[in-house]
Amino acid sequence: MITLIKKFKRLPVDEKKLLFTATFMVIKVRMLTAFLPLRFYSSNLGVRHKTLSDTMDSSKLTILYKVTRTLKRTSTYIPFKNKCLVEAIVAKKMLKALGYESTLYLGVGRDEDKKIIAHAWLKCCGTIVTGKEGMDRFAVVEWFS
């Protein structure tokens, strides 16, 4: 715990603010997704089946990297592991607050035991912001922009 506090103290002020915001949002979204089915909050995720341009914008890569890194950091400060859906929703909300449009994808696939599994990822400016690991194994069934 002491090392976490020391690491936190070393962060620049803007990253501390981003980390506080992300941690609060992760807890809030985690509770929302744990207790309510997707149909109750999907209208807050954006326009259904709207496609955004996939143009890579290198000037925006810094902020995308900061959001991704901040979400990874939140998992060290909260007592539970971030789930892909929670990370994607929080990243989408954070980017929207910063003025960036993004697309949240929901996909399904099968694991080694042939059981159906789901995955969520977020794409902004042609870059995968969250959920990149293993996303190729999932078929897109829904997306929100």
Buried (B, 14 or more C-beta within 10 A) or exposed (E): EEEEEEEBEEBEEEBEEBBBBBBEBBBBBBEBBEEEEEEEEBEEBBEEEEEBEEEEEEEBBEBBEBBBEBBEBBBEBEEEEBBBBBBBBBBBBBBEEEEBBBBBBBBBBEEEEEEEEBBBBBBBBBBBBBBBEEBEEBEEEBBBB
